[in-house]
Amino acid sequence: MMKKREDGGIGMKASTAVAIASEAPDTVAAGRQLAEAGGNAVDIAVGAALAATVSEALMCSLGGSAFIQVKLPQQQPELIDGADAMPHIPEAALHSGQKAWQEACIPYGDGISINVGHASVAVPGMLRALELAWQRHGSLPWAEVLAPAVALARSGTTASQTLDMWLGMAGRAVFHQQRESRETFFPDGSTPLRQGDFYKPPHLDQSLELIAREGADALYCGDLGAAFSKEILGNNGYVTRQDLAAYRAEVRQPLLLQSHGYHLALNPPPSIGGAMAGSMVNLYDDLWRQDMSEAERILLVARIQRTMFDLRHREGSAQWNDERAAHILEADWLRRFFHKTFSPNTMHMSVATGDGAVVAITMSNGYGSGISIPGTGIPTNNSLGEPELNPAGYFRIPAGGRLVSNMSPTVVWQDNGMALAMGSPGASRITTTILQGWIRLGFEGMSFEDMVRAPRLHVERINDEFVVQHEPGLDVSLAARHFRLRAFDQPDMYFGALNVAGSDADGRLHALADTRRHGAQFVSEQA
């Protein structure tokens, strides 16, 4: 049940100095409105995240998942887990449900195959997580936090570059099958939304208004939840009203690392993303040498990514818990495994405020199921049908269990007061983007701008061969001796979008949004 705050909304509050980085201007504008209303870092981040369900459609949704990393001044960070969860699936329904499961092949990267439709929809966690973050740390009234999102949903926005690209690749295969989805994303019935087109998701303003009045219970226990389960169950899917009512966001202790004089907090189990990113950071910390050439550093990054690919496939079917995460983060074991080896849609936003608080939120709707809930404007996830989120096989975890996630919102800080929130969308590229951003900042001393703009690589197994996919500007001469190369002509959204916001040791705020996925940023005027 939504907690009614008694300490917000009384009198006029001074505006908050803030830095925000995300993927769409309207997302950042929502956060800026809340900063001008005197909201704190969590108010700003939560309100902007809710606005992103409009401005960054299909990248995130009330029908998807979220992880929220919060670091307040003089406090240890905490992670709020809003991962998608497994619904209860009766044995008989499991077999009949295959009628609602369709395979879709999408030309993303080197091509991906996913499962979509009603049977691919998991229990969503995003809204519960956002509400819990506000309950624990927010200062403005809940309805005020939602006000920018409600207004944006009511007035409409313009289709983003990312939405244009995704509908161009997956639109007909995924989002053209169901009537509600088709009417939303193919306004004339046959042509998908293009960048700059007017976009107003039908009914989403009414759904957000209901959530502003009733809190997350509107989706998990109320009318929105009834519509959700009616659509999914009525078409051989699995999510029931009981599944929704039982869902709880969880507060977890982040994985904490020290690297090159910095503290890092990463997403803990049952997410796999934080442990994988942390393992790569630890390996680089252990194997990096000051005198390495650029070609040697690029080869090391590629080999570390190759090691993590093998490690993930080795560990994928095991129960993912704190003990296993601690094991793979252990430096000596990692080093031995390294030498033995070598003998989906997401969005991220980062917020920092002048008091030193930082918040990192990564949200996802998966690749999208292609199913929108009638009368609500809510698209749904396809987490049950994503191969990389189900490494042990489909429907193998118990009801209520969290699905694996690559997402890893990250905060970095030093004892001198410097604090940074960062993260990225991009499925399997999330962890490799975080690694490379951290190397640019922590090891190479780059500015926020340079760390975001720097070229990236990603190692993937394609047709039983490991391939280094890379942007222009990297010295891959040594990597070419060990891997097949695939060069991109320019920086590409395939390599994620590293959005960062933070304050330096002098308290100056900075924000940098990654233009690989459009990108928008705002920093308050500072003396």
GUTORVO-822897 format. One record per residue (C-alpha): residue in three letters; x, y, z. Coordinates in steps of 0.25 Angstrom, whole numbers, plus 5000, padded with zeros to 4 digits. Example, Ala and Ser with C-alpha at 12.3 -4.5 7.8 and 13.67 -1.06 7.14 Angstrom:
BEGIN
Ala504949825031Ser505549965029
This chain:
BEGIN
Met500050005000Met500550144997Lys501150215009Lys500650355010Arg501750455013Glu501550555024Asp502850635021Gly502550685007Gly501750784999Ile501650885011Gly501951025006Met502951064996Lys504250984995Ala505551044989Ser505950984975Thr506950874976Ala508250874968Val508250754959Ala508950684948Ile508150584940Ala508550494928Ser507650404920Glu507250374906Ala506050464903Pro505850614905Asp504450594911Thr505050504922Val506050604926Ala505050714926Ala504150644936Gly505350624945Arg505650774944Gln504150814947Leu504350734960Ala505650794963Glu505050934962Ala503950884971Gly504950854982Gly504950704980Asn506150624985Ala506950524976Val506050414978Asp504750494975Ile505450544962Ala505950414958Val504650344961Gly503750444954Ala504650454942Ala504650294941Leu503150304941Ala503150404930Ala504150314922Thr502950214920Val502450324910Ser503650384905Glu504450254904Ala503350164900Leu503750014898Met505050034905Cys504350034918Ser502950014922Leu502050004935Gly501949864929Gly503449844931Ser504549834941Ala505549934948Phe506749934957Ile507050064965Gln508350094972Val508250204982Lys509550264989Leu509150374999Pro510250465006Gln510950395017Gln510150275015Gln510450135009Pro509750114995Glu508550024994Leu507949944982Ile506449934980Asp506149814972Gly504949824963Ala505249704954Asp504149634946Ala503749504953Met503249374949Pro501749354950His501049224955Ile500949134943Pro500049004945Glu500548884937Ala499348884928Ala499449034925Leu500949014921His500548924910Ser499349004905Gly500149134906Gln501049094895Lys499949144885Ala500249284890Trp501749274888Gln502349324875Glu503749334871Ala504249464865Cys505549474858Ile506049624858Pro507249674850Tyr507949744863Gly509449734863Asp509749604856Gly508249554858Ile507449504870Ser506349414872Ile505349434883Asn503949384888Val502849484888Gly501349484891His500449464903Ala501249344908Ser502549424909Val502049524919Ala502549514933Val502049584946Pro502549734944Gly503349804956Met503649944951Leu502550014958Arg502649944971Ala504149984971Leu503950124968Glu502950144979Leu503850074989Ala504950164986Trp504050284988Gln503450225001Arg504850215006His505550335002Gly504550434994Ser504150575000Leu503050614990Pro501650564991Trp501450444982Ala500450514973Glu501350624971Val502450534967Leu501550474956Ala501050604951Pro502050624940Ala501850484935Val500350504935Ala500450634927Leu501350574917Ala500450454915Arg499250554913Ser499950644903Gly500750544896Thr502250554891Thr503050524878Ala503550384875Ser504950364878Gln506150324870Thr506250194878Leu504750164876Asp504850184861Met506050094860Trp505449984869Leu504049984861Gly504849984848Met505549854852Ala504449784861Gly503149864858Arg502549764848Ala503049644855Val502649674869Phe501749804870His500849784858Gln500149664863Gln499149704874Arg498149814871Glu498449904882Ser499949904880Arg499749924865Glu498850044867Thr499850104876Phe501150084868Phe500550074854Pro499650194854Asp499150174840Gly499150024841Ser500349994833Thr501450094835Pro502250094848Leu502450224856Arg503650304851Gln504650394858Gly503950524861Asp502450474859Phe501450514869Tyr501250404879Lys500150394890Pro500050264896Pro498550234897His497950224911Leu499350234918Asp499050374924Gln497750314931Ser498650204936Leu499650294942Glu498550384948Leu498050254955Ile499450224960Ala499550364965Arg498350344973Glu498450194978Gly499950174977Ala500550044971Asp499349964977Ala498550014964Leu499449924956Tyr499649814966Cys498349804973Gly497349894966Asp496749924953Leu497949924944Gly498349784950Ala497049734946Ala497149784932Phe498649724932Ser498249584936Lys496949584928Glu497749604915Ile498949514918Leu498149394924Gly497049414913Asn498049384902Asn498849264908Gly499849344916Tyr500149324931Val500049454940Thr498949444949Arg498349554959Gln498949464970Asp500349474964Leu500249624963Ala499749644977Ala500849554983Tyr501949634976Arg502949714985Ala504049804981Glu505349764990Val506349854996Arg507749784995Gln509149814999Pro509949844986Leu511249774982Leu512349864987Leu513749874980Gln514949954982Ser515749984969His516850084966Gly516450174978Tyr514950174976His513850104982Leu512850034973Ala511449984976Leu510749894966Asn509449814965Pro509449684974Pro508849554971Pro507849504967Ser508249594956Ile509549544948Gly509949674942Gly510649734954Ala511449614957Met511849604943Ala512249754942Gly512949744955Ser513749614951Met514249684939Val514649814947Asn515449714956Leu516149644945Tyr516549774938Asp517049834952Asp517849704954Leu518449694939Trp518549844935Arg519949894934Gln520350044934Asp521250024922Met520249954913Ser520050004899Glu518650034894Ala518649914886Glu519049834898Arg517949894906Ile516949864895Leu517349724894Leu517249714909Val515849764909Ala515449664898Arg516049544905Ile515349584918Gln514049594911Arg514249454905Thr514549404919Met513249454924Phe512449394912Asp513049254916Leu512849284931Arg511349324929His511049204921Arg511749114931Glu511049184943Gly509649204936Ser508949084940Ala509349094955Gln508549164966Trp508949314965Asn509149364979Asp510149444988Glu511049324991Arg511249294976Ala511449444973Ala512549454984His513249334978Ile513349384964Leu513849524969Glu514949464976Ala516249504969Asp517149384970Trp516049294965Leu515649394953Arg517149394949Arg517249244948Phe515949244940Phe516449354931His517749274928Lys517049144926Thr516149214916Phe517349274908Ser518449174908Pro506949734902Asn506249874901Thr506649964913Met506850104917His507750164927Met507650304935Ser508650364945Val508250474955Ala509250554964Thr508850664973Gly509650774980Asp509650714993Gly510450594988Ala509350494986Val509350404973Val508250314967Ala508450214956Ile507250154950Thr507250044939Met505950004933Ser505449904923Asn504349854915Gly505149744910Tyr505049734895Gly503549744897Ser502449644896Gly501649714885Ile500449714895Ser499849844901Ile498849834911Pro497549884906Gly496950014912Thr498250044919Gly499350084909Ile500349994916Pro501249904907Thr501749774914Asn503049704915Asn503549574908Ser504449534919Leu503949394920Gly504349374905Glu505749444905Pro506849334904Glu507849414912Leu506949434923Asn506649284925Pro508049224924Ala507549094931Gly506349084921Tyr504949134920Phe504049124932Arg505149064941Ile505049154953Pro503949154964Ala502749244964Gly503149374970Gly504549354966Arg505349464960Leu505749454945Val507249474942Ser507549614938Asn508749684931Met508449814937Ser509449884946Pro509150024951Thr510450064957Val510950174966Val512450214968Trp513050294979Gln514250344986Asp514550385001Asn514750524996Gly513250544993Met513350514978Ala512050424974Leu511550374961Ala510350304956Met510550224943Gly509950114935Ser509450064921Pro508349994913Gly508749894903Ala508549744908Ser509849674908Arg510549804905Ile510149864918Thr511349804926Thr512349824915Thr511949964914Ile512049994929Leu513449924929Gln513950014918Gly513350134924Trp514050104937Ile515350074930Arg515350214923Leu515050284936Gly515750204947Phe516950164939Glu517150264928Gly516650384936Met515750434925Ser514650534928Phe513150494928Glu513050544914Asp514250464908Met513850344916Val512450344909Arg512950384896Ala514050284895Pro513950164885Arg513550024890Leu513649884887His512849764890Val513149614889Glu512049524884Arg512049374880Ile511549364866Asn511449234858Asp512349164868Glu513449274867Phe513749394876Val513649524869Val514149664874Gln513049764869His513649904870Glu513450044867Pro514450134859Gly515650184867Leu516150064874Asp517450004872Val517049854869Ser518349814863Leu518649714874Ala517249664876Ala517249634861Arg518249524863His517249454873Phe515849484869Arg515049514856Leu514749664855Arg513449724851Ala513649874850Phe512449974851Asp512550104842Gln512150194854Pro511750194868Asp510550114869Met509350084879Tyr509749944879Phe510849974888Gly509950034899Ala509750174904Leu510650214916Asn509850324923Val510550384935Ala510250494945Gly511050524957Ser511850634966Asp513350644967Ala514150664980Asp513850814979Gly512350794978Arg512150834964Leu511050754957His511250694943Ala510350614934Leu510650544921Ala509650464912Asp510150364902Thr509750414888Arg509850264883Arg508350264887His507950414884Gly508250464899Ala507850584907Gln508450644919Phe508250764929Val509150824939Ser508650944948Glu509351074947Gln510551074957Ala511351194963
